[in-house]
Amino acid sequence: MRILNISVGAFGKLKDFSLQPQAGLNRYLQPNEFGKTTLIYFIYYMLYGYDTKLLKTYLPWSGEDLAGSLDLELQGKTWRITRRRPAGRGMEKRQILCLENGEELILANKEQPGNRFLGLDGETFLRSFCITQGDLLFSRTDGLDVALKNMAATGDENVSYPLAEEYLNKLHTQYKHRTRNAGHLVEQKEALALGKEREQQLRAAAERRLSEREQWQALEEKLAQKEQEIEALRQRLSAAEGSDALKLLQRLDALKNLPRAEKPRLEKAALSALEQAFENAERTQGDLQAAQSALDRAQAEWDRMKEVKGGALPLILLVAGAVAGILAAALAVWSLYLVLGGLWIAAAVLMLTKNTARRAERAGLERNLQADRQAQQQAKELADAAAETLEKLRQQYRIFTKEEVRDLQIAWGVYESGAGEESVALQEQAILAGKTRAELEMLAVNAVEIEETAAQVQELLRREELQREDLRRQKDALDPRELRQAWERLEECAAQNALLEQEISEGEERLLAIQQSLSWLKEANEEMNTRFAPKLCEAAGKYLALLTDGKYRGLMMDDGFSIRLETAEGSFPAEQFSAGTRDAVYFAFRLAASEMLSAEALPMVLDDPFTNLDETRRAAAESLLQKAASNRQILYFSCRI
């Protein structure tokens, strides 16, 4: 891989800056504060995007949009990465274009070109292939061995392998202790067990009252239906009252137009017979309806009784007895015959008891049904007779309604009183029955002629309201509040248990991930000890020999990753050598690690990394860079010749 062109639109202090590095070693002599480190982080930004933690100090000083492009040669193709991040609010625009054929590479939002092209994350790239001024120095509180161990095991010398292992073990203990029955998962499982037990208790208590709940729901449905029926009757009552008012107005008009001192066409005896016939017909019809309702209820009870089954318990006892008989015959165990006999006797007694009770109940229901049928038949005969008598009188006298009978009775009153105006006024008051003519006229607005009277509808409405009150009393007697509370407590407990189960499942997944991470960390450590460390030491030792003119024969790391330098006098811990020697060791390890971390030679960017080396070792380091540049591109920025 090779960088062909760096074009900075605006990044930190740099503005409208471009650079075209060549293959191999590129030396750039620039003064301090030129922006060499800024340029390194611009390359990082092009490859890995804006990282607030790393790049917040590199926003353009001019206040413009953060922008620029980077041209790369990779695997025979030339790619241009272009980015523009608005200074204010807005989404960053990114384009990855192949300059040979114009192909645009589309990546997912979180995927970066550096991950795709280099196969490395941004932190590893920055730590391995970019060395800034002073980056070779070590903190005097952290040993070289710790830094190398961390870099080898985790890819980042700032992440401690022991700390990672300690953190994972701490998490493991929090979720589940290795030796004691303790931890968050254990507590959750104990809480779930208690919750399941409470849920079973609540469910049993609620199911014991399940029949009450079903009965309450049925009553609630009947009550809603009854409310609809009452509302319909109220509408019918309004229509009937209007119709009655219209008829009263017609009677008043007929009274005013009645000829004075004219004898009515029908005698009083006939009027009395007609009035009695109308009353008998209405009364017998009401009795017939009541008898029919009683018969319907008795028939429903009879039908329900016929659907009742004998029960499964006798059958179970018979089957169990048969099984006992088969086992007795097969095993020749005489005691099983006693079990057989006992089960069959119990089944026979149970069946006899149930059948006797059912026969008695059926007999009682049958008697009630027969009595209700006879009562309904008698009521029907009386109603038919009364209707027939009424019809004969109506046809005989040509009188068809009760209103006509009342009008004739009024006419007789007028006739017998001498047809005086005062008598007519009294008859009008009787017809008005406490209402004014204006009130009757208002009731008669939009009235239609209907067969039933307001009194009849009022009676039906009264019965329906009584039935509604009875349903309400039955519903209130079941105390639905306690029933609802029982089911609400059950549902709340079940929801809590479901949430606990989900949390336990997620916790077990996390625990499994922690265990797997510990396993992988252990494997990485073993890999470091057995394979990576020797290769790293061998490669770094060759570079160290070139840096120190062969003064040190090689490097060694023990299982604890303590670094030792081999000299003619023997091997000694790295901590015993000077800071310059330690920096040389670290630079050698950087070169070796950069070769091992990537299959393809990646560019290296250096910003005066040798300021703390003496002249001899700095010259050796630069000579080493010249050799390393034979198979890779190196951008070397320095403020000194």
C-alpha positions, 0 to 999 in steps of 0.5 A, spaced: 500 500 500 502 507 498 499 514 499 499 517 493 496 524 495 494 528 501 490 534 500 487 538 506 482 542 505 481 545 512 484 540 518 486 544 525 491 549 523 492 546 516 488 549 510 489 548 502 495 544 504 497 538 499 503 533 499 505 527 494 509 522 497 513 518 493 515 510 494 520 508 499 523 514 504 520 521 504 524 526 508 520 532 510 524 538 513 519 542 517 520 547 523 516 546 529 509 548 530 508 546 522 503 541 523 506 535 522 502 531 528 496 534 525 498 531 518 498 524 521 491 525 525 489 527 518 491 521 515 487 517 521 481 521 519 481 520 512 481 512 513 477 512 520 473 518 520 472 523 526 473 520 533 471 525 538 476 523 543 482 524 538 480 529 533 476 534 537 482 539 538 483 538 530 477 542 528 479 547 523 482 554 526 478 558 520 471 555 522 470 552 515 468 545 514 473 539 516 474 537 509 480 533 505 482 527 500 487 521 501 489 518 494 491 510 496 494 505 491 492 498 493 492 492 490 493 495 483 487 500 484 488 507 486 482 509 491 480 516 493 477 517 499 474 524 500 470 527 506 467 533 509 464 534 516 460 540 516 462 546 522 455 546 524 450 541 524 449 536 519 451 529 517 458 528 514 459 526 507 464 521 505 466 518 498 470 512 496 472 512 489 476 508 484 480 513 479 481 508 474 474 506 472 470 511 476 467 505 481 464 508 488 465 503 494 459 503 498 460 501 506 455 501 511 455 507 516 459 504 521 464 501 517 471 505 515 475 505 509 481 503 514 478 497 516 476 494 509 483 496 506 488 495 511 484 490 516 486 494 522 482 498 527 484 505 527 487 504 534 492 499 532 494 503 526 495 509 530 499 505 535 503 501 530 504 505 524 504 512 526 510 514 531 509 522 533 514 526 537 516 523 544 512 517 543 518 512 544 519 514 551 516 510 557 512 512 563 517 511 569 511 508 572 510 503 567 515 498 565 517 496 558 515 489 559 508 491 561 507 495 555 510 490 550 505 485 554 499 489 553 501 490 545 502 483 544 496 480 547 491 486 546 494 490 540 494 496 544 500 498 549 495 502 553 490 496 555 493 492 561 492 484 560 492 483 567 487 489 568 483 486 563 483 479 566 482 482 573 476 486 570 473 479 567 474 475 573 470 481 577 464 481 572 464 473 573 464 474 580 458 479 580 454 474 576 456 468 579 461 466 584 466 460 582 466 457 589 460 460 593 452 460 591 452 467 590 452 472 585 447 476 581 444 470 577 443 466 583 439 472 587 435 472 580 434 465 580 432 465 587 427 471 586 424 467 580 423 461 584 419 465 590 415 468 584 413 462 581 411 459 587 407 465 589 404 465 582 401 458 583 398 460 589 395 466 586 393 462 580 389 457 584 386 462 588 383 466 582 381 459 578 377 457 585 373 463 583 373 462 576 366 460 575 364 467 579 368 471 574 364 467 568 357 468 571 359 475 573 361 476 565 355 473 563 351 478 568 354 484 565 353 482 558 345 481 560 345 487 563 348 491 557 343 487 553 337 489 558 340 497 557 339 497 550 332 494 550 330 499 555 332 504 551 328 502 545 322 501 549 323 509 551 323 510 544 317 506 543 314 510 549 315 517 546 312 515 540 306 511 544 305 518 548 304 522 542 299 517 538 295 517 545 295 525 545 293 525 538 287 521 539 285 525 545 285 531 541 281 527 536 276 526 541 276 533 544 274 535 537 269 530 536 266 532 543 265 539 541 262 537 534 257 533 538 250 535 537 246 537 543 240 533 546 241 527 541 241 520 544 247 516 542 246 510 537 248 505 542 245 503 549 248 503 556 248 496 557 251 494 550 257 499 552 258 496 559 258 489 555 263 492 550 268 495 556 268 489 560 270 485 554 276 489 552 278 489 559 277 481 559 281 480 553 287 485 555 287 481 562 287 474 559 292 476 554 297 478 560 296 472 563 297 468 557 304 472 556 306 470 564 304 463 563 308 462 556 314 465 560 314 460 566 313 455 560 319 457 557 323 457 563 321 450 565 323 448 558 330 451 558 331 447 565 329 441 562 333 441 556 339 443 561 338 437 565 338 432 559 345 435 557 348 433 564 353 427 563 353 422 568 361 424 570 367 420 568 369 418 575 365 411 575 368 410 568 375 411 571 373 406 577 371 401 572 377 401 567 381 401 574 378 395 576 379 392 569 386 393 569 386 390 576 383 384 574 388 383 568 394 384 573 391 379 578 390 374 572 397 375 569 401 375 576 396 370 580 396 375 586 389 374 589 389 381 593 388 384 586 382 381 586 379 384 592 382 391 589 378 389 583 371 388 587 372 394 591 373 398 585 367 395 581 363 396 587 365 403 588 363 405 581 356 401 582 355 405 588 357 412 585 353 410 579 347 408 583 347 414 587 348 419 581 342 416 577 337 416 583 339 423 584 338 425 577 332 421 576 329 425 582 331 431 579 328 429 572 321 427 575 321 434 579 322 438 573 318 434 569 312 435 574 313 442 573 314 442 566 307 439 565 304 443 570 306 449 566 304 446 560 297 446 563 297 453 566 299 455 559 294 451 555 288 454 560 291 461 559 290 460 552 283 458 552 281 463 556 285 468 552 282 465 546 275 465 549 275 473 551 278 475 544 272 471 541 267 474 545 270 481 544 270 480 537 263 478 536 261 484 540 265 489 536 262 486 530 255 486 533 255 493 535 260 496 530 265 498 535 272 496 534 276 500 539 276 502 547 276 510 545 270 509 541 266 506 547 269 512 551 266 517 546 259 514 547 260 514 554 261 521 554 256 522 549 251 519 554 253 524 559 252 530 555 245 527 553 243 526 560 245 532 562 241 536 557 247 538 553 249 544 557 256 547 555 258 546 563 257 539 562 261 539 556 267 543 559 267 537 565 267 532 559 273 536 556 277 536 563 276 528 564 279 527 557 285 532 558 286 528 565 290 534 568 294 536 561 292 543 557 291 542 550 297 546 548 301 540 552 297 535 548 299 538 541 306 538 543 306 531 544 302 530 538 307 533 534 310 528 529 306 523 532 304 516 528 298 512 529 300 505 532 296 500 535 299 500 542 298 505 547 302 509 552 300 505 558 301 498 555 308 501 553 309 504 560 308 497 563 313 493 559 318 499 560 316 498 568 317 490 567 324 491 564 327 496 569 325 491 574 329 485 571 335 490 570 335 492 577 334 484 579 340 483 574 344 489 578 343 486 584 345 479 582 352 482 579 353 486 585 352 480 590 358 477 586 363 482 589 367 483 582 372 488 585 375 482 589 375 478 583 378 483 579 384 484 584 385 477 584 386 477 577 390 483 577 395 481 582 396 474 578 397 478 572 402 483 575 406 477 578 406 473 572 409 479 568 414 480 574 416 473 573 417 473 565 421 479 566 426 476 571 426 470 566 428 475 561 434 478 565 436 471 567 437 469 560 440 475 558 445 474 564 447 467 562 448 469 555 453 475 558 456 470 563 457 465 557 460 471 553 465 473 560 467 465 560 469 465 553 472 472 553 477 469 559 478 463 555 480 467 549 484 471 553 488 465 556 489 462 549 492 469 547 496 469 553 499 462 551 499 464 544 504 470 546 508 466 550 509 460 545 509 463 538 508 471 538 513 473 543 519 469 540 518 471 533 517 478 536 524 478 540 527 475 534 525 480 529 526 486 534 533 483 536 535 484 529 533 491 529 536 493 535 543 490 533 543 495 527 541 500 532 546 499 537 552 497 532 551 490 535 552 492 542 546 487 544 546 480 541 538 480 542 532 480 546 529 475 551 522 475 554 520 470 560 513 468 562 512 474 566 514 478 559 520 481 563 525 484 558 532 482 558 538 484 553 543 480 552 550 483 552 557 480 552 557 480 560 550 476 560 543 478 560 540 484 564 533 487 565 532 492 561 530 497 566 538 497 568 539 500 561 539 508 560 533 511 557 536 512 550 537 504 550 530 503 552 528 507 547 532 504 541 529 497 544 522 500 543 523 503 536 526 496 534 519 492 537 515 498 533 518 496 527 518 488 528 510 489 531 508 493 524 511 487 520 507 482 524 501 486 524 499 486 517 500 481 511 501 487 506 507 492 508 503 499 510 506 506 510 509 508 516 508 516 518 514 518 523 514 525 526 521 526 529 521 520 533 528 520 535 529 527 538 531 523 545 536 519 541 544 521 541 547 523 534 550 516 533 543 512 534 539 517 531 543 516 525 543 508 526 535 509 526 535 513 520 539 508 516 534 503 519 529 507 516 532 507 509 533 499 509 525 498 512 523 503 506 525 498 501 519 494 501 514 500 504 513 507 504 515 511 510 513 519 511 519 522 515 517 529 518 523 532 522 525 539 524 532 537 524 537 535 518 
